[in-house]
């Protein structure tokens, strides 16, 4: 286990860690799925109860858009055709529903804008002055647009998002592929890299990849779920990270300088 004094790089998820856009994604998913469940009405073998917070955390948060659609529908016993990537938002297909969610997300983004977490920006700038490489990752294909909106592109050395993942054929979280790609582009080994994630699928991916430290970032009180899915430590503010890492290592009988 490492801390930021012995790490060479940090990889951060965008939505929910750097920007407050996770709540917009959650709202877009809720609006889309509730409308779909209402459109389908009562059907034998299908669970038509409204889309909730637990559904978001378990089935869609942190995953590529169409994987999230598949996961939720499978959990509800709903079988739909895949369709095509360019299906219109009103198409009752996996791709159509994913496109409908994306359309709703952009509506919410235009209405509410993007807020950033000051603690994340402050900590990233500190790491950069210390010489750490910093990457941003996201399953979303909207990552570049969001970074441009808040003028944060220059804050990161590397960006690996849903567009890059699709082009390279990378598996989505909980597979560690996008983290591996980010570490490779930074020129660092995963074991010397810190990972920061707010999603259950994200911390699972960090552990699956054998990264040096997987930090769960709890912005909405989901501490225990993050720990249960693989976070080595959990913070509420990225500026807490040094104290939390050292405290965790001390409780395990390790030195904070261990590598």
C-alpha positions as CSV (number, residue, x, y, z in Angstrom):
1,X,0.0,0.0,0.0
2,X,1.2,3.5,-0.9
3,X,0.5,7.1,0.0
4,X,0.9,10.2,-2.1
5,X,4.4,10.7,-0.8
6,X,5.5,7.4,-2.4
7,X,3.0,7.5,-5.3
8,X,4.0,8.6,-8.8
9,X,0.5,9.4,-10.1
10,X,-3.1,9.8,-9.3
11,X,-6.1,8.8,-11.4
12,X,-9.5,10.4,-10.6
13,X,-12.9,9.7,-11.8
14,X,-14.7,12.8,-13.2
15,X,-18.3,12.6,-12.1
16,X,-18.7,12.8,-8.4
17,X,-15.0,13.2,-7.6
18,X,-13.9,16.2,-9.6
19,X,-17.3,17.6,-10.8
20,X,-20.7,17.5,-9.2
21,X,-22.2,16.1,-12.4
22,X,-22.9,12.7,-10.8
23,X,-26.2,14.1,-9.5
24,X,-27.2,15.2,-13.1
25,X,-26.4,11.7,-14.4
26,X,-28.5,10.2,-11.5
27,X,-31.4,12.5,-12.4
28,X,-31.2,11.7,-16.1
29,X,-31.1,7.9,-15.4
30,X,-34.1,8.3,-13.1
31,X,-36.2,10.4,-15.5
32,X,-35.4,8.0,-18.4
33,X,-36.1,4.7,-16.6
34,X,-39.2,5.9,-14.8
35,X,-40.7,7.0,-18.1
36,X,-39.8,3.7,-19.7
37,X,-41.3,1.7,-16.8
38,X,-44.5,3.8,-17.1
39,X,-44.7,3.3,-20.9
40,X,-44.4,-0.5,-20.5
41,X,-47.1,-0.7,-17.8
42,X,-47.7,-4.0,-16.0
43,X,-46.2,-7.0,-17.7
44,X,-45.8,-10.5,-16.3
45,X,-42.3,-11.2,-15.0
46,X,-41.2,-7.5,-15.0
47,X,-40.6,-5.4,-11.9
48,X,-42.2,-2.0,-12.6
49,X,-41.2,-0.3,-9.3
50,X,-39.7,3.2,-9.7
51,X,-35.9,3.5,-10.4
52,X,-34.3,4.4,-7.0
53,X,-30.9,5.3,-5.5
54,X,-30.0,1.7,-4.9
55,X,-30.7,0.9,-8.6
56,X,-28.4,3.8,-9.6
57,X,-25.6,2.7,-7.3
58,X,-25.8,-1.0,-8.2
59,X,-26.6,-1.0,-11.9
60,X,-25.5,2.2,-13.7
61,X,-23.2,4.4,-11.6
62,X,-19.7,4.4,-13.1
63,X,-20.5,2.1,-16.0
64,X,-20.6,2.8,-19.7
65,X,-24.1,4.1,-20.7
66,X,-25.3,1.0,-22.6
67,X,-23.9,-1.4,-20.0
68,X,-25.9,0.5,-17.4
69,X,-29.1,0.1,-19.4
70,X,-28.5,-3.7,-19.8
71,X,-27.7,-4.2,-16.1
72,X,-30.8,-2.4,-14.9
73,X,-33.2,-4.0,-17.4
74,X,-31.8,-7.5,-16.6
75,X,-32.3,-6.9,-12.9
76,X,-36.0,-6.0,-13.6
77,X,-36.6,-8.9,-15.9
78,X,-37.0,-6.7,-19.0
79,X,-35.8,-8.1,-22.3
80,X,-35.2,-5.6,-25.1
81,X,-33.3,-5.8,-28.4
82,X,-29.8,-4.2,-28.6
83,X,-30.7,-2.0,-31.6
84,X,-28.1,0.2,-33.2
85,X,-25.8,2.9,-31.8
86,X,-27.7,5.6,-33.8
87,X,-31.2,4.5,-32.6
88,X,-33.4,7.5,-31.8
89,X,-34.2,8.3,-28.2
90,X,-37.8,7.0,-28.5
91,X,-36.6,3.5,-29.7
92,X,-37.4,0.8,-27.2
93,X,-33.9,-0.8,-27.5
94,X,-30.8,-0.9,-25.4
95,X,-29.1,1.8,-27.5
96,X,-32.3,3.8,-27.9
97,X,-32.7,4.1,-24.1
98,X,-29.0,4.9,-23.6
99,X,-29.4,7.7,-26.2
100,X,-32.6,8.9,-24.4
101,X,-30.6,9.1,-21.1
102,X,-27.9,11.1,-22.8
103,X,-30.3,13.5,-24.4
104,X,-31.9,14.1,-20.9
105,X,-28.4,14.5,-19.4
106,X,-27.6,17.3,-21.9
107,X,-30.9,19.0,-21.1
108,X,-30.1,19.0,-17.4
109,X,-26.5,20.1,-18.1
110,X,-27.8,23.1,-20.0
111,X,-30.3,24.0,-17.3
112,X,-28.0,23.6,-14.3
113,X,-24.5,23.9,-15.5
114,X,-21.4,22.2,-14.0
115,X,-20.1,22.7,-10.5
116,X,-16.7,21.6,-9.4
117,X,-15.5,20.3,-6.1
118,X,-13.0,22.8,-4.7
119,X,-11.3,20.2,-2.5
120,X,-10.5,18.1,-5.6
121,X,-9.1,21.0,-7.6
122,X,-6.9,22.1,-4.6
123,X,-5.6,18.6,-4.1
124,X,-4.9,18.0,-7.7
125,X,-2.9,21.2,-7.9
126,X,-0.9,20.2,-4.8
127,X,-0.1,16.8,-6.4
128,X,1.1,18.5,-9.6
129,X,3.5,20.8,-7.7
130,X,4.8,17.6,-6.0
131,X,5.5,16.1,-9.4
132,X,2.7,13.5,-9.6
133,X,1.1,12.8,-12.9
134,X,-2.6,13.2,-12.9
135,X,-5.2,11.6,-15.1
136,X,-9.0,11.9,-15.3
137,X,-11.1,8.9,-16.3
138,X,-14.8,8.6,-17.0
139,X,-17.1,6.0,-18.6
140,X,-19.0,8.9,-20.0
141,X,-18.6,10.2,-23.5
142,X,-19.4,13.7,-22.2
143,X,-16.1,14.0,-20.3
144,X,-14.3,16.4,-22.7
145,X,-17.4,18.6,-23.0
146,X,-17.7,18.9,-19.2
147,X,-14.0,19.7,-18.8
148,X,-14.2,22.3,-21.5
149,X,-17.3,23.8,-19.8
150,X,-15.4,24.5,-16.5
151,X,-12.0,25.1,-18.2
152,X,-10.3,22.2,-16.5
153,X,-8.7,20.4,-19.4
154,X,-5.2,21.7,-18.7
155,X,-5.4,20.4,-15.1
156,X,-4.9,16.8,-16.3
157,X,-2.0,15.2,-18.1
158,X,-4.2,12.4,-19.4
159,X,-7.9,11.9,-20.2
160,X,-9.3,8.4,-20.8
161,X,-13.1,8.5,-21.3
162,X,-16.0,6.7,-22.9
163,X,-14.9,8.0,-26.4
164,X,-11.4,6.6,-25.9
165,X,-12.6,3.4,-24.4
166,X,-14.9,2.8,-27.4
167,X,-12.2,3.6,-29.9
168,X,-9.8,1.2,-28.2
169,X,-12.3,-1.5,-27.4
170,X,-11.8,-1.3,-23.7
171,X,-14.1,-3.0,-21.3
172,X,-16.1,-0.8,-19.0
173,X,-16.0,-0.7,-15.2
174,X,-15.8,-2.9,-13.1
175,X,-13.1,-4.0,-15.5
176,X,-9.9,-2.0,-14.8
177,X,-9.2,-1.3,-18.5
178,X,-9.6,2.5,-18.5
179,X,-7.4,2.7,-15.4
180,X,-4.7,0.6,-17.0
181,X,-4.9,2.8,-20.1
182,X,-4.5,6.0,-18.0
183,X,-1.6,4.6,-16.1
184,X,0.1,3.5,-19.3
185,X,-0.3,7.0,-20.8
186,X,1.1,8.5,-17.7
187,X,4.1,6.1,-17.9
188,X,3.6,4.7,-14.4
189,X,3.0,1.3,-12.9
190,X,-0.5,0.6,-11.4
191,X,1.2,-0.3,-8.1
192,X,2.6,3.2,-7.8
193,X,-0.7,4.9,-8.6
194,X,-3.6,6.3,-6.5
195,X,-7.1,5.7,-7.7
196,X,-10.0,8.0,-6.6
197,X,-13.6,6.8,-7.3
198,X,-17.1,7.5,-6.0
199,X,-18.8,4.6,-7.7
200,X,-19.1,1.0,-6.5
201,X,-18.1,-0.3,-10.0
202,X,-15.1,2.1,-9.9
203,X,-13.6,0.9,-6.7
204,X,-14.1,-2.7,-7.9
205,X,-12.1,-1.8,-11.0
206,X,-9.3,-0.2,-9.0
207,X,-8.9,-3.3,-6.9
208,X,-9.2,-5.6,-9.8
209,X,-6.3,-3.8,-11.4
210,X,-4.0,-4.1,-8.4
211,X,-3.6,-0.3,-8.0
212,X,-1.4,0.9,-5.2
213,X,-4.3,2.5,-3.2
214,X,-8.0,2.7,-4.1
215,X,-9.7,5.7,-2.4
216,X,-13.5,5.8,-2.2
217,X,-14.8,9.4,-2.4
218,X,-18.1,9.5,-0.5
219,X,-20.0,12.6,-1.5
220,X,-23.4,11.3,-0.5
221,X,-22.8,9.1,2.6
222,X,-22.1,5.8,0.8
223,X,-19.0,5.0,2.9
224,X,-19.9,1.4,3.7
225,X,-20.9,0.5,0.2
226,X,-17.6,1.8,-1.1
227,X,-15.6,-0.1,1.5
228,X,-17.7,-3.3,0.8
229,X,-16.9,-3.0,-2.9
230,X,-13.1,-2.5,-2.6
231,X,-12.1,0.9,-1.3
232,X,-9.0,0.7,0.9
233,X,-9.9,4.0,2.6
234,X,-12.9,6.4,2.2
235,X,-12.8,10.2,2.3
236,X,-15.4,12.9,2.1
237,X,-12.9,15.6,1.1
238,X,-9.8,14.9,-1.0
239,X,-7.8,17.1,1.3
240,X,-8.4,14.4,4.0
241,X,-6.5,11.8,2.0
242,X,-3.1,11.9,3.7
243,X,-4.5,11.7,7.3
244,X,-6.9,8.9,6.3
245,X,-4.3,6.9,4.5
246,X,-1.8,7.1,7.3
247,X,-4.5,6.3,9.9
248,X,-5.5,3.2,7.9
249,X,-1.9,2.0,7.5
250,X,-1.2,2.5,11.2
251,X,-4.3,0.5,12.1
252,X,-3.0,-2.3,9.8
253,X,0.4,-2.2,11.4
254,X,2.1,-0.7,8.3
255,X,4.3,2.4,8.0
256,X,2.8,5.2,6.0
257,X,6.0,5.1,3.8
258,X,5.5,1.4,2.9
259,X,5.5,0.6,-0.7
